[in-house]
Amino acid sequence: MPSTACFLPLLYNPSHFLITLSSHSNQMAMPKLQVPLLFLFFFFFFFFLALTPSRAQTFGPPLVSPVQKDASTLQYIITAYLQSPQETKLLLDLGASYIWINCDGYNSSSYRHIPCTTLLDEFVGCFACLMNCRDSNPNCGDSVCVLKPENPFQPSISGNEQYAPALVDYFSMLTLDNTGSIGGPSSSSPFTFIFSCGYKENLEGLARGVTGSAGLGRSSISIPVQASAIFHYPRYFALCLSGSKTRPGAAFVGTKGPYKFGRGIDLSKPLAYTPLLLNPVGKYSYPDLKKPSSEYFIGVSSIKVNGKAVALNQSLLAIDSGNGSGGTKLSTVVPYTQLETSIYKAVTEAFVKAAASSPFNLTATKPVQPFSVCYPARNVRSTRAGPTVPAIDLVMHRNDVVWKILGSNSMVRVAEKGGADVWCLGFVDAGVRPKTSIFAGDPSIVIGGYQMEDNFLQFDLESMRLGFSSSVLSRGTSCASFRFAAKKG
């Protein structure tokens, strides 16, 4: 970014800022890539119209993408089509607010910036306004909205690289017909999908070949919400992360089902349901300005190991409305479930005790980092549902709504060349009340990607509830069994 560019913040009073900005608008030459104001008016109008409960009939087939796990980073990667269109690999970030992509070398003739002085600017939630950047490229503009290209695997960065212009451009994914067959990329009209640019510096720590992030979080411009508005889909999305080292799982956007996997099994039936909870204090909150979190939370009320309740500090399981700490969050960017220290200690002690008893009769051995409880692989029996170990139950808002974590999701095989071969309890100690940001606390429980693998999760954003299956391996199928043999033409 040229050194002459500057940012004007939009933190506390956007309307005052917009009035001040417009008073200088006659002195500014707006960039050629500016979105025409008439277009923005109609885009904004129809976007809101599409979000109303009386949406018209669905325009087209729902979207689907393979979800591949990168072996070296343990990140989950989806495939989308951008840049008119070009296959693009994006980090799957369940709790992020929007898509961002590295725009250094971005090749598209159809993109547009979002001016700071429009209603769309406020709707998008711009962080600041980029001024006096006059190069002709997506990462530059004069009086244009900017967002934050967030990378959860990158240490916080300062300077201009933490902000980048918001764009409106082509976006699509593969489509799914009512027979479960895969078609080609969907065709959203140009200028209808909003996302953020980023810089090559923002790619640090991401898997090789990944050029940005796909946000599915609670936001007006996340993938499922925008797709619902553009294509008139139901506001649903679903994830089935694969436990296979070679075959992908699947992500679905805009369909309530059916979701047919191996042996023709529809994973939308049966599901247990629990409410999706709003955390009122997100990481961009300030002492006098609370902004809700874009992450998805659920209400775990207790934890059982081998059918016995674990004694926990119940206050840790609830979300603190004052600072947003506590509660249980779902995350695809955390590889293994994280537990606050006192919860971790209680759960691991209960697990070790249960594992030592009949019929398991397991004795712990030297642990392998980052885990603290491991068992010799030769002593652990396995079934279709994974290693035979005590089950861990996450009890939700009612005692009869239980997310059961069996051995396939609780135990991680660690086989070191010429060294240890062990099964380890795949939970890690998150510490005591770590901070999400300077003003917001962290959850007490973060359910990580490994614990979601081969579990079907349906996010109903209309009723704000989560449907979950527990492990589908016990049903004789897996998340890797969805067929991605694309039809030609």
Summary of the structure (lengths in Angstrom):
residues: 489
radius of gyration: 23.3
end to end distance: 40.5
largest distance: 79.9
contacts: 1642
relative contact order: 0.15
helix: 18%
strand: 31%
